[in-house]
Amino acid sequence: MTGTGRRPRLVVCGTKFGRIYLAGAARADSPYEPAGVLARGSERSRRVAEHYGVPLYTEVDAVPKDVEACAVVVGAGINGGPGARIARELMARGHHVLQEHPLHKDELAECLRAARAHQVVYRVNTHYPHVEPVRRFIATARRLLARQRALHIDAVCSFQVLYTTFDILGRALGAVRPYILGTLSQLPLGAAQLTDSPAVYRSLDGVIGGVPLTLRLQNDMDPGDPDNHIHLFHRITLHTEGGHLTLANTHGPLLWSPRPHMPQDIRTTVGLAESAAPHFAFPSTAPLGPAAAPDHRGILGELWPQAAARALGALRAAVAAREDPAGDGQYHLALCRLTAEATDRFGPVRLHRGSPPEVLSAASIDAGPGEPWSRP
């Protein structure tokens, strides 16, 4: 709260993904009060500003000086957008900035220098670590790793969220360094002649945060519909001696599977199930948190705005603490370098023309107990 008892004011730049930030800022648990939209002035932007009862600004210089912070949710140069420039212009006017990823490392370095020059807080947000199931995965992984060391990580993602995947892993492990990435695995000779479908994923092995890593990436995109045709955002499994922790999807569920170790006493029992080992009573897989993920209305209407409010909360805490942007900035510079190296390993994104998929529900494919198998 400010000295007047009101929440400090926030302007959101952009009304594509920026709509999530506005919904987050409008929540009762947000530390900020929505105070405006900075956009080009499209019909959508006008309707969004009207919905939240805030002014629509089309120039950086129009943002009032009493606005404490701005969320820049506009693509940066790495995606052909002006986001980094807008962030620097806002910081030059004394506004603290939360910038949605991704940025090129040189853009990020320029923004960090601008933040220091103008004595404001600047933070990069990757969104997903604040989404509840991912947040639980990170917290649970850190608790697990306080007891047992990590043995291996399996990670699957689309190229659009590769940066965020490395951020999730860095937060779970405590660091992304040391890291090294191997060469891209190659399909066997003649594989293309055996299938009508191009491989959805390509993979490489490496090390992140000192832990062996297998990374699979969906590296294709429809340039006319770049936010669609993703098979999944994130799926991550952390292996330890005692079992493995799996984030089945970005929005859950989070699953724990104890290691299937057969104790010595079953060598002398009549039945294999008669072991007295305590872990024989553990469920072979158990959900941590909700057993099912929410539907997409719940994701877009609740989980994502909640995550945006949390990111804004972290920004507000940094402002109150007069945080030096360099610390968090150095971590994100490492993420930029790691992501750039991985992108180079996987090669150019395969461009294709997609069509709307037939999205299926679980109920529509559930075959029940099934029938005895017979050869086709």
MIVEXDO-962932 format. One line per field, with one value per residue (C-alpha): residue number from 0; residue in three letters; x, y, z. Coordinates in nm, 3 decimals. Layout:
% residues N
resi: c(NUM:...)
resn: c(ala:...)
x: c(X:...)
y: c(Y:...)
z: c(Z:...)
% end
This chain:
% residues 376
resi: c(0:1:2:3:4:5:6:7:8:9:10:11:12:13:14:15:16:17:18:19:20:21:22:23:24:25:26:27:28:29:30:31:32:33:34:35:36:37:38:39:40:41:42:43:44:45:46:47:48:49:50:51:52:53:54:55:56:57:58:59:60:61:62:63:64:65:66:67:68:69:70:71:72:73:74:75:76:77:78:79:80:81:82:83:84:85:86:87:88:89:90:91:92:93:94:95:96:97:98:99:100:101:102:103:104:105:106:107:108:109:110:111:112:113:114:115:116:117:118:119:120:121:122:123:124:125:126:127:128:129:130:131:132:133:134:135:136:137:138:139:140:141:142:143:144:145:146:147:148:149:150:151:152:153:154:155:156:157:158:159:160:161:162:163:164:165:166:167:168:169:170:171:172:173:174:175:176:177:178:179:180:181:182:183:184:185:186:187:188:189:190:191:192:193:194:195:196:197:198:199:200:201:202:203:204:205:206:207:208:209:210:211:212:213:214:215:216:217:218:219:220:221:222:223:224:225:226:227:228:229:230:231:232:233:234:235:236:237:238:239:240:241:242:243:244:245:246:247:248:249:250:251:252:253:254:255:256:257:258:259:260:261:262:263:264:265:266:267:268:269:270:271:272:273:274:275:276:277:278:279:280:281:282:283:284:285:286:287:288:289:290:291:292:293:294:295:296:297:298:299:300:301:302:303:304:305:306:307:308:309:310:311:312:313:314:315:316:317:318:319:320:321:322:323:324:325:326:327:328:329:330:331:332:333:334:335:336:337:338:339:340:341:342:343:344:345:346:347:348:349:350:351:352:353:354:355:356:357:358:359:360:361:362:363:364:365:366:367:368:369:370:371:372:373:374:375)
resn: c(met:thr:gly:thr:gly:arg:arg:pro:arg:leu:val:val:cys:gly:thr:lys:phe:gly:arg:ile:tyr:leu:ala:gly:ala:ala:arg:ala:asp:ser:pro:tyr:glu:pro:ala:gly:val:leu:ala:arg:gly:ser:glu:arg:ser:arg:arg:val:ala:glu:his:tyr:gly:val:pro:leu:tyr:thr:glu:val:asp:ala:val:pro:lys:asp:val:glu:ala:cys:ala:val:val:val:gly:ala:gly:ile:asn:gly:gly:pro:gly:ala:arg:ile:ala:arg:glu:leu:met:ala:arg:gly:his:his:val:leu:gln:glu:his:pro:leu:his:lys:asp:glu:leu:ala:glu:cys:leu:arg:ala:ala:arg:ala:his:gln:val:val:tyr:arg:val:asn:thr:his:tyr:pro:his:val:glu:pro:val:arg:arg:phe:ile:ala:thr:ala:arg:arg:leu:leu:ala:arg:gln:arg:ala:leu:his:ile:asp:ala:val:cys:ser:phe:gln:val:leu:tyr:thr:thr:phe:asp:ile:leu:gly:arg:ala:leu:gly:ala:val:arg:pro:tyr:ile:leu:gly:thr:leu:ser:gln:leu:pro:leu:gly:ala:ala:gln:leu:thr:asp:ser:pro:ala:val:tyr:arg:ser:leu:asp:gly:val:ile:gly:gly:val:pro:leu:thr:leu:arg:leu:gln:asn:asp:met:asp:pro:gly:asp:pro:asp:asn:his:ile:his:leu:phe:his:arg:ile:thr:leu:his:thr:glu:gly:gly:his:leu:thr:leu:ala:asn:thr:his:gly:pro:leu:leu:trp:ser:pro:arg:pro:his:met:pro:gln:asp:ile:arg:thr:thr:val:gly:leu:ala:glu:ser:ala:ala:pro:his:phe:ala:phe:pro:ser:thr:ala:pro:leu:gly:pro:ala:ala:ala:pro:asp:his:arg:gly:ile:leu:gly:glu:leu:trp:pro:gln:ala:ala:ala:arg:ala:leu:gly:ala:leu:arg:ala:ala:val:ala:ala:arg:glu:asp:pro:ala:gly:asp:gly:gln:tyr:his:leu:ala:leu:cys:arg:leu:thr:ala:glu:ala:thr:asp:arg:phe:gly:pro:val:arg:leu:his:arg:gly:ser:pro:pro:glu:val:leu:ser:ala:ala:ser:ile:asp:ala:gly:pro:gly:glu:pro:trp:ser:arg:pro)
x: c(0.000:0.103:0.089:-0.269:-0.376:-0.423:-0.232:0.046:-0.050:0.047:0.025:0.025:0.188:0.028:-0.312:-0.229:-0.074:-0.103:-0.467:-0.340:-0.142:-0.445:-0.658:-0.384:-0.352:-0.730:-0.730:-0.782:-0.444:-0.252:-0.017:-0.092:-0.397:-0.452:-0.401:-0.385:-0.307:-0.023:-0.088:-0.116:-0.484:-0.648:-1.014:-0.912:-0.698:-0.983:-1.223:-0.975:-0.908:-1.281:-1.341:-1.097:-1.208:-0.860:-0.717:-0.564:-0.227:-0.062:0.267:0.518:0.531:0.158:0.202:0.149:0.450:0.265:0.250:0.497:0.550:0.480:0.444:0.589:0.411:0.519:0.757:1.120:1.367:1.430:1.070:1.078:0.904:0.977:0.943:1.301:1.296:0.965:1.106:1.411:1.195:0.971:1.270:1.412:1.090:1.138:0.898:0.994:0.952:0.849:0.921:0.773:1.035:1.212:1.489:1.818:2.109:2.227:1.879:1.869:2.212:2.097:1.785:1.990:2.223:1.920:1.776:2.100:2.136:1.784:1.786:1.475:1.393:1.388:1.286:1.227:0.924:0.891:0.536:0.528:0.730:0.447:0.175:0.056:0.148:0.491:0.541:0.460:0.700:0.984:0.917:0.881:1.195:1.397:1.263:1.341:1.693:1.761:1.731:1.865:2.079:1.940:2.038:1.881:1.630:1.398:1.242:1.003:0.880:0.800:1.054:0.822:0.877:1.238:1.363:1.100:1.190:1.548:1.418:1.200:1.497:1.727:1.485:1.432:1.804:1.917:2.128:2.167:2.547:2.746:2.586:2.684:2.474:2.556:2.483:2.136:2.040:1.989:1.717:1.844:1.910:1.594:1.363:1.187:1.084:0.911:0.663:0.432:0.475:0.772:0.918:0.740:1.040:1.416:1.643:1.985:2.169:2.369:2.410:2.227:2.307:2.547:2.271:2.252:1.975:1.779:1.591:1.327:1.200:0.910:1.089:0.822:0.576:0.299:0.413:0.053:-0.056:0.259:0.086:-0.092:-0.006:0.195:0.163:0.252:0.422:0.631:0.672:0.956:1.074:1.336:1.496:1.648:1.753:1.417:1.188:1.098:0.894:0.697:0.521:0.294:0.193:0.244:-0.090:-0.055:-0.089:0.233:0.312:0.550:0.653:0.864:1.140:1.022:1.280:1.223:1.337:1.550:1.286:1.071:1.333:1.195:0.823:0.556:0.395:0.575:0.338:0.425:0.731:0.742:0.933:0.763:0.785:0.569:0.274:0.353:0.129:0.334:0.231:0.058:-0.054:0.091:-0.182:-0.487:-0.513:-0.641:-0.545:-0.799:-0.971:-0.858:-1.118:-0.971:-0.617:-0.677:-0.932:-0.768:-0.423:-0.258:-0.396:-0.298:0.053:0.068:-0.038:0.244:0.497:0.372:0.406:0.771:0.824:0.659:0.879:1.187:1.077:1.020:1.363:1.529:1.667:1.972:1.857:2.203:2.156:1.842:1.971:2.287:2.075:1.863:2.172:2.285:1.942:1.972:2.308:2.188:1.874:2.072:2.312:2.026:1.851:2.171:2.199:1.841:1.873:1.615:1.249:1.067:0.793:0.468:0.103:-0.116:-0.488:-0.710:-0.675:-0.959:-0.907:-1.027:-1.154:-1.042:-1.397:-1.410:-1.114:-1.158:-1.201:-1.273:-1.101:-1.032:-1.061:-0.812:-0.554:-0.564:-0.329:-0.457)
y: c(0.000:0.359:0.628:0.702:0.345:0.266:0.006:0.141:0.183:-0.039:0.008:-0.300:-0.269:-0.492:-0.661:-1.003:-1.193:-0.865:-0.954:-1.214:-0.947:-0.719:-1.002:-1.071:-0.707:-0.686:-0.971:-0.893:-1.051:-0.834:-0.577:-0.336:-0.152:-0.148:0.211:0.193:0.009:0.108:-0.023:0.078:0.165:-0.134:-0.215:-0.498:-0.262:-0.013:-0.284:-0.422:-0.079:-0.011:-0.347:-0.261:0.101:0.238:0.482:0.363:0.522:0.498:0.673:0.601:0.971:0.964:0.723:0.928:0.983:0.848:0.499:0.298:0.007:-0.117:-0.473:-0.487:-0.775:-0.697:-0.907:-0.795:-0.780:-1.155:-1.189:-0.881:-0.656:-0.329:-0.466:-0.402:-0.047:0.025:-0.110:0.119:0.422:0.352:0.309:0.640:0.799:0.643:0.348:0.005:-0.266:-0.630:-0.765:-1.082:-1.309:-1.383:-1.137:-1.169:-1.151:-0.820:-0.669:-0.793:-0.645:-0.308:-0.316:-0.400:-0.107:0.120:0.003:0.081:0.418:0.526:0.354:0.147:-0.221:-0.434:-0.798:-1.060:-1.284:-1.630:-1.677:-2.054:-2.085:-1.889:-2.124:-2.333:-2.689:-2.574:-2.381:-2.698:-2.898:-2.654:-2.650:-3.029:-3.084:-2.866:-3.052:-3.385:-3.276:-3.175:-3.549:-3.719:-3.603:-3.574:-3.860:-3.754:-3.515:-3.591:-3.278:-3.239:-2.904:-2.697:-2.447:-2.159:-2.243:-2.367:-2.066:-2.125:-2.495:-2.404:-2.152:-2.417:-2.655:-2.382:-2.296:-2.663:-2.744:-2.411:-2.320:-2.386:-2.395:-2.601:-2.699:-2.859:-2.972:-3.257:-3.295:-3.350:-3.716:-3.838:-4.066:-4.396:-4.414:-4.514:-4.403:-4.147:-4.423:-4.617:-4.350:-4.089:-3.864:-3.637:-3.683:-3.457:-3.439:-3.427:-3.493:-3.427:-3.516:-3.292:-3.162:-2.878:-2.763:-3.057:-3.311:-3.534:-3.417:-3.563:-3.290:-3.348:-3.051:-2.993:-2.763:-2.669:-2.384:-2.262:-1.904:-1.804:-1.934:-1.938:-1.986:-2.305:-2.661:-2.727:-3.085:-2.986:-2.700:-2.880:-3.234:-3.286:-3.588:-3.560:-3.895:-3.965:-4.279:-4.309:-4.244:-3.991:-3.671:-3.598:-3.283:-3.454:-3.125:-2.758:-2.745:-3.076:-3.324:-3.355:-3.722:-3.908:-4.262:-4.450:-4.661:-5.020:-5.188:-5.554:-5.624:-5.921:-6.093:-6.191:-6.455:-6.664:-6.579:-6.797:-6.504:-6.207:-5.962:-6.079:-5.860:-5.670:-5.379:-5.048:-4.914:-5.202:-5.011:-4.693:-4.624:-4.695:-4.350:-4.080:-3.726:-3.439:-3.180:-3.213:-3.550:-3.387:-3.072:-2.792:-2.735:-2.448:-2.209:-2.270:-2.230:-1.903:-1.765:-1.860:-2.024:-1.780:-1.458:-1.597:-1.654:-1.299:-1.163:-1.361:-1.223:-0.873:-0.953:-1.045:-0.717:-0.518:-0.689:-0.606:-0.242:-0.223:-0.378:-0.150:-0.462:-0.434:-0.578:-0.723:-1.035:-1.165:-1.025:-1.239:-1.551:-1.456:-1.378:-1.735:-1.858:-1.653:-1.810:-2.162:-2.116:-1.972:-2.267:-2.519:-2.341:-2.361:-2.735:-2.807:-2.595:-2.384:-2.420:-2.636:-2.424:-2.587:-2.509:-2.658:-2.712:-2.710:-3.049:-3.271:-3.220:-3.525:-3.555:-3.831:-3.968:-3.998:-4.239:-4.436:-4.802:-4.922:-5.239:-5.350:-5.686:-5.974:-5.893:-6.068:-6.030:-5.776)
z: c(0.000:-0.055:0.209:0.103:0.176:-0.193:-0.385:-0.608:-0.972:-1.265:-1.642:-1.865:-2.206:-2.469:-2.485:-2.624:-2.333:-2.145:-2.080:-1.832:-1.647:-1.634:-1.496:-1.241:-1.139:-1.095:-0.842:-0.474:-0.392:-0.640:-0.486:-0.771:-0.899:-1.277:-1.389:-1.766:-2.086:-2.317:-2.668:-3.032:-3.006:-3.173:-3.122:-2.888:-2.679:-2.653:-2.539:-2.287:-2.136:-2.118:-1.949:-1.669:-1.649:-1.718:-1.975:-2.301:-2.374:-2.715:-2.628:-2.351:-2.264:-2.185:-1.892:-1.573:-1.350:-1.046:-1.201:-0.995:-1.233:-1.583:-1.707:-2.058:-2.227:-2.582:-2.789:-2.776:-3.062:-3.051:-3.175:-3.396:-3.143:-2.959:-2.603:-2.491:-2.629:-2.455:-2.128:-2.152:-2.232:-1.933:-1.702:-1.828:-1.699:-1.355:-1.380:-1.246:-1.510:-1.517:-1.865:-2.010:-2.166:-2.397:-2.471:-2.653:-2.410:-2.560:-2.516:-2.158:-2.085:-2.224:-2.005:-1.696:-1.768:-1.810:-1.478:-1.299:-1.470:-1.373:-1.031:-1.090:-1.049:-1.363:-1.368:-1.637:-1.590:-1.743:-1.610:-1.571:-1.246:-1.082:-1.217:-0.922:-1.038:-1.161:-0.837:-0.642:-0.861:-0.790:-0.415:-0.397:-0.604:-0.368:-0.067:-0.236:-0.329:0.030:0.107:-0.206:-0.495:-0.845:-1.076:-1.405:-1.558:-1.851:-1.999:-2.292:-2.424:-2.730:-2.858:-2.759:-2.390:-2.404:-2.205:-1.939:-1.920:-1.834:-1.579:-1.412:-1.397:-1.267:-0.987:-0.899:-0.894:-0.752:-1.057:-1.429:-1.411:-1.476:-1.805:-2.133:-2.427:-2.662:-3.029:-3.168:-3.197:-3.552:-3.685:-3.827:-4.198:-4.377:-4.095:-4.315:-4.556:-4.277:-4.167:-4.314:-4.009:-3.941:-3.593:-3.345:-3.111:-3.151:-2.855:-2.711:-2.391:-2.166:-1.812:-1.636:-1.285:-1.260:-1.333:-1.644:-1.877:-2.165:-2.350:-2.618:-2.816:-3.052:-3.293:-3.545:-3.596:-3.820:-3.902:-3.961:-3.618:-3.402:-3.066:-3.172:-3.280:-2.963:-2.835:-2.479:-2.297:-2.033:-1.905:-1.659:-1.460:-1.186:-1.096:-0.754:-0.569:-0.395:-0.689:-0.953:-0.947:-1.264:-1.370:-1.621:-1.780:-1.709:-1.530:-1.349:-1.215:-1.017:-0.954:-0.721:-0.813:-0.556:-0.703:-0.777:-0.555:-0.469:-0.110:-0.017:0.198:-0.104:-0.182:0.103:0.102:-0.054:-0.237:-0.389:-0.221:0.133:0.190:0.518:0.361:0.453:0.097:-0.029:0.120:-0.075:-0.377:-0.689:-0.814:-0.611:-0.700:-0.499:-0.501:-0.727:-0.903:-1.223:-1.408:-1.461:-1.793:-2.014:-1.878:-1.534:-1.666:-1.849:-1.605:-1.274:-1.284:-1.523:-1.368:-1.026:-1.161:-1.297:-0.958:-0.796:-1.043:-0.967:-0.598:-0.651:-0.838:-0.559:-0.298:-0.506:-0.531:-0.155:-0.091:-0.349:-0.513:-0.736:-1.072:-1.137:-0.924:-1.091:-1.419:-1.414:-1.369:-1.671:-1.877:-1.808:-1.918:-2.238:-2.320:-2.242:-2.451:-2.742:-2.729:-2.720:-3.007:-3.209:-3.136:-3.246:-3.558:-3.741:-3.651:-3.906:-4.063:-4.171:-4.225:-3.954:-3.933:-3.623:-3.450:-3.334:-2.960:-2.765:-2.408:-2.172:-2.160:-2.538:-2.554:-2.229:-2.326:-1.974:-1.849:-2.204:-2.372:-2.396:-2.659:-2.992:-3.286:-3.544)
% end
